[in-house]
């Protein structure tokens, strides 16, 4: 078995991420391509979020969204 590679998601990962999500949530409505591309671009360029994917045998097998949440709590220190 090949060890998975965990890395930051890239723009070219969108189709595989959508395939993974369809597998995990088969009853959810599918996003139109333009809407998915807009959201994906926003996620990838956000200064507050990082999309992480795990790739095994050339397939994306997992994703994770890491977020830094600005707050007025805890002396305005970031929570994440």
TIRO-2110 file (N, C-alpha, C; in Angstrom, 1 decimal):
// TIRO-2110
0.8, -1.2, 0.0, N, 1, A
0.0, 0.0, 0.0, CA, 1, A
0.9, 1.2, 0.0, C, 1, A
0.5, 2.2, -0.8, N, 2, A
1.2, 3.5, -0.9, CA, 2, A
0.8, 4.4, 0.3, C, 2, A
1.8, 5.0, 0.9, N, 3, A
1.5, 6.0, 1.9, CA, 3, A
0.8, 7.2, 1.3, C, 3, A
-0.2, 7.8, 1.9, N, 4, A
-0.8, 8.9, 1.3, CA, 4, A
0.1, 10.2, 1.4, C, 4, A
-0.1, 11.1, 0.5, N, 5, A
0.6, 12.3, 0.5, CA, 5, A
-0.4, 13.4, 1.0, C, 5, A
0.0, 14.1, 2.0, N, 6, A
-0.9, 15.1, 2.5, CA, 6, A
-0.3, 16.5, 2.1, C, 6, A
-1.1, 17.3, 1.5, N, 7, A
-0.6, 18.6, 0.9, CA, 7, A
-1.7, 19.6, 0.8, C, 7, A
-1.2, 20.8, 0.6, N, 8, A
-2.2, 21.9, 0.4, CA, 8, A
-2.9, 21.6, -1.0, C, 8, A
-4.2, 21.9, -1.0, N, 9, A
-4.9, 21.7, -2.3, CA, 9, A
-4.5, 22.8, -3.3, C, 9, A
-4.6, 22.4, -4.6, N, 10, A
-4.3, 23.3, -5.7, CA, 10, A
-5.5, 23.5, -6.6, C, 10, A
-5.5, 24.5, -7.4, N, 11, A
-6.6, 24.8, -8.3, CA, 11, A
-7.0, 23.5, -9.1, C, 11, A
-6.0, 22.7, -9.6, N, 12, A
-6.3, 21.6, -10.4, CA, 12, A
-7.0, 20.4, -9.6, C, 12, A
-7.1, 20.5, -8.3, N, 13, A
-7.7, 19.5, -7.5, CA, 13, A
-9.2, 19.6, -7.5, C, 13, A
-9.8, 20.6, -8.0, N, 14, A
-11.3, 20.8, -7.8, CA, 14, A
-12.1, 19.6, -8.4, C, 14, A
-11.8, 19.1, -9.6, N, 15, A
-12.7, 18.0, -10.0, CA, 15, A
-12.6, 16.8, -9.1, C, 15, A
-11.4, 16.4, -8.6, N, 16, A
-11.3, 15.3, -7.7, CA, 16, A
-11.9, 15.5, -6.4, C, 16, A
-11.8, 16.8, -5.9, N, 17, A
-12.5, 17.1, -4.6, CA, 17, A
-14.0, 17.0, -4.8, C, 17, A
-14.5, 17.4, -5.9, N, 18, A
-16.0, 17.3, -6.1, CA, 18, A
-16.4, 15.8, -6.3, C, 18, A
-15.5, 15.0, -6.9, N, 19, A
-15.8, 13.6, -6.9, CA, 19, A
-15.8, 13.0, -5.6, C, 19, A
-14.9, 13.3, -4.7, N, 20, A
-14.8, 12.8, -3.4, CA, 20, A
-16.1, 13.3, -2.6, C, 20, A
-16.5, 14.5, -2.7, N, 21, A
-17.7, 15.0, -2.0, CA, 21, A
-19.0, 14.3, -2.5, C, 21, A
-19.0, 14.0, -3.8, N, 22, A
-20.2, 13.3, -4.4, CA, 22, A
-20.3, 11.9, -3.8, C, 22, A
-19.1, 11.3, -3.6, N, 23, A
-19.0, 9.9, -3.0, CA, 23, A
-19.5, 10.0, -1.6, C, 23, A
-19.1, 11.0, -0.8, N, 24, A
-19.4, 11.1, 0.6, CA, 24, A
-20.9, 11.6, 0.8, C, 24, A
-21.4, 12.4, -0.1, N, 25, A
-22.7, 13.0, 0.1, CA, 25, A
-23.5, 12.8, -1.2, C, 25, A
-23.9, 11.6, -1.6, N, 26, A
-24.5, 11.3, -2.9, CA, 26, A
-25.8, 12.0, -3.1, C, 26, A
-26.5, 12.4, -2.1, N, 27, A
-27.8, 13.0, -2.2, CA, 27, A
-27.8, 14.5, -2.3, C, 27, A
-26.6, 15.1, -2.1, N, 28, A
-26.5, 16.6, -2.2, CA, 28, A
-26.6, 17.0, -3.6, C, 28, A
-27.2, 18.1, -3.9, N, 29, A
-27.3, 18.6, -5.3, CA, 29, A
-25.9, 19.0, -5.8, C, 29, A
-25.6, 18.8, -7.0, N, 30, A
-24.3, 19.1, -7.6, CA, 30, A
-24.2, 20.6, -7.9, C, 30, A
-23.1, 21.2, -7.6, N, 31, A
-22.9, 22.6, -8.0, CA, 31, A
-22.6, 22.7, -9.5, C, 31, A
-23.1, 23.8, -10.0, N, 32, A
-22.7, 24.1, -11.4, CA, 32, A
-21.2, 24.4, -11.4, C, 32, A
-20.6, 24.1, -12.5, N, 33, A
-19.1, 24.3, -12.6, CA, 33, A
-18.7, 25.7, -12.3, C, 33, A
-19.3, 26.7, -12.8, N, 34, A
-18.9, 28.1, -12.5, CA, 34, A
-19.0, 28.4, -11.1, C, 34, A
-20.1, 27.9, -10.4, N, 35, A
-20.2, 28.2, -9.0, CA, 35, A
-19.1, 27.5, -8.2, C, 35, A
-18.9, 26.2, -8.5, N, 36, A
-17.8, 25.5, -7.8, CA, 36, A
-16.5, 26.1, -8.0, C, 36, A
-16.2, 26.6, -9.2, N, 37, A
-14.9, 27.2, -9.5, CA, 37, A
-14.8, 28.5, -8.7, C, 37, A
-15.8, 29.3, -8.5, N, 38, A
-15.8, 30.5, -7.7, CA, 38, A
-15.5, 30.2, -6.3, C, 38, A
-16.2, 29.3, -5.7, N, 39, A
-16.1, 28.9, -4.3, CA, 39, A
-14.7, 28.4, -4.1, C, 39, A
-14.2, 27.5, -5.0, N, 40, A
-12.9, 26.9, -4.8, CA, 40, A
-11.8, 28.0, -4.9, C, 40, A
-11.9, 28.9, -5.8, N, 41, A
-10.9, 30.0, -5.9, CA, 41, A
-10.9, 30.8, -4.6, C, 41, A
-12.1, 31.1, -4.1, N, 42, A
-12.2, 31.9, -2.8, CA, 42, A
-11.5, 31.1, -1.7, C, 42, A
-11.8, 29.8, -1.6, N, 43, A
-11.2, 29.0, -0.5, CA, 43, A
-9.6, 29.0, -0.7, C, 43, A
-9.2, 28.8, -1.9, N, 44, A
-7.7, 28.7, -2.1, CA, 44, A
-7.0, 30.0, -1.9, C, 44, A
-7.6, 31.2, -2.1, N, 45, A
-7.0, 32.5, -2.0, CA, 45, A
-7.3, 33.2, -0.6, C, 45, A
-8.1, 32.5, 0.2, N, 46, A
-8.4, 33.2, 1.5, CA, 46, A
-7.2, 33.2, 2.4, C, 46, A
-7.0, 34.3, 3.0, N, 47, A
-5.9, 34.4, 4.0, CA, 47, A
-6.2, 33.7, 5.3, C, 47, A
-7.5, 33.3, 5.5, N, 48, A
-8.0, 32.7, 6.7, CA, 48, A
-8.2, 31.2, 6.6, C, 48, A
-8.1, 30.6, 5.4, N, 49, A
-8.3, 29.2, 5.3, CA, 49, A
-7.3, 28.5, 4.4, C, 49, A
-7.0, 27.3, 4.7, N, 50, A
-6.2, 26.4, 3.9, CA, 50, A
-6.9, 25.1, 3.6, C, 50, A
-7.0, 24.7, 2.4, N, 51, A
-7.6, 23.4, 2.0, CA, 51, A
-6.4, 22.4, 2.0, C, 51, A
-6.6, 21.3, 2.7, N, 52, A
-5.6, 20.2, 2.7, CA, 52, A
-6.3, 19.0, 2.1, C, 52, A
-5.5, 18.3, 1.3, N, 53, A
-6.0, 17.0, 0.7, CA, 53, A
-5.0, 15.9, 1.0, C, 53, A
-5.5, 14.7, 1.0, N, 54, A
-4.7, 13.5, 1.1, CA, 54, A
-4.8, 12.8, -0.2, C, 54, A
-3.7, 12.4, -0.8, N, 55, A
-3.7, 11.7, -2.1, CA, 55, A
-3.0, 10.4, -1.9, C, 55, A
-3.7, 9.3, -2.4, N, 56, A
-3.1, 8.0, -2.4, CA, 56, A
-3.4, 7.3, -3.7, C, 56, A
-2.3, 6.8, -4.3, N, 57, A
-2.4, 6.1, -5.6, CA, 57, A
-3.1, 7.0, -6.6, C, 57, A
-2.7, 8.2, -6.7, N, 58, A
-3.2, 9.2, -7.6, CA, 58, A
-4.6, 9.6, -7.4, C, 58, A
-5.3, 9.2, -6.3, N, 59, A
-6.6, 9.6, -6.0, CA, 59, A
-6.7, 10.5, -4.8, C, 59, A
-7.5, 11.5, -4.8, N, 60, A
-7.7, 12.2, -3.5, CA, 60, A
-8.7, 11.4, -2.7, C, 60, A
-8.3, 11.1, -1.5, N, 61, A
-9.0, 10.3, -0.6, CA, 61, A
-9.6, 11.0, 0.7, C, 61, A
-9.1, 12.2, 0.8, N, 62, A
-9.6, 13.0, 2.0, CA, 62, A
-9.3, 14.5, 1.8, C, 62, A
-10.1, 15.3, 2.4, N, 63, A
-9.9, 16.7, 2.4, CA, 63, A
-10.2, 17.3, 3.8, C, 63, A
-9.6, 18.4, 4.1, N, 64, A
-9.8, 19.1, 5.3, CA, 64, A
-9.7, 20.6, 5.1, C, 64, A
-10.5, 21.4, 5.8, N, 65, A
-10.4, 22.8, 5.7, CA, 65, A
-9.9, 23.3, 7.0, C, 65, A
-8.8, 24.0, 7.0, N, 66, A
-8.2, 24.6, 8.2, CA, 66, A
-8.5, 26.1, 8.2, C, 66, A
-9.1, 26.6, 9.3, N, 67, A
-9.5, 28.0, 9.3, CA, 67, A
-8.9, 28.7, 10.5, C, 67, A
-8.5, 29.9, 10.3, N, 68, A
-8.1, 30.8, 11.3, CA, 68, A
-9.3, 31.8, 11.5, C, 68, A
-9.8, 31.9, 12.7, N, 69, A
-11.0, 32.7, 12.9, CA, 69, A
-10.7, 33.9, 13.7, C, 69, A
-10.7, 35.1, 13.1, N, 70, A
-10.5, 36.3, 13.9, CA, 70, A
-11.6, 36.4, 15.0, C, 70, A
-11.2, 36.9, 16.1, N, 71, A
-12.2, 37.0, 17.2, CA, 71, A
-11.9, 38.2, 18.1, C, 71, A
-12.9, 38.6, 18.8, N, 72, A
-12.7, 39.7, 19.8, CA, 72, A
-12.5, 39.1, 21.2, C, 72, A
-12.5, 37.8, 21.3, N, 73, A
-12.3, 37.1, 22.5, CA, 73, A
-10.8, 36.9, 22.7, C, 73, A
-10.4, 36.6, 23.9, N, 74, A
-9.0, 36.2, 24.2, CA, 74, A
-8.0, 37.3, 23.7, C, 74, A
-8.3, 38.5, 24.0, N, 75, A
-7.5, 39.6, 23.7, CA, 75, A
-7.3, 39.7, 22.2, C, 75, A
-8.3, 39.4, 21.4, N, 76, A
-8.3, 39.5, 19.9, CA, 76, A
-7.2, 38.5, 19.3, C, 76, A
-6.9, 37.5, 20.0, N, 77, A
-6.0, 36.5, 19.5, CA, 77, A
-6.8, 35.6, 18.6, C, 77, A
-6.2, 35.1, 17.5, N, 78, A
-6.8, 34.2, 16.5, CA, 78, A
-7.2, 32.9, 17.2, C, 78, A
-8.3, 32.4, 16.8, N, 79, A
-8.7, 31.0, 17.2, CA, 79, A
-8.7, 30.2, 15.9, C, 79, A
-8.3, 28.9, 16.0, N, 80, A
-8.3, 28.1, 14.8, CA, 80, A
-8.1, 26.6, 15.2, C, 80, A
END
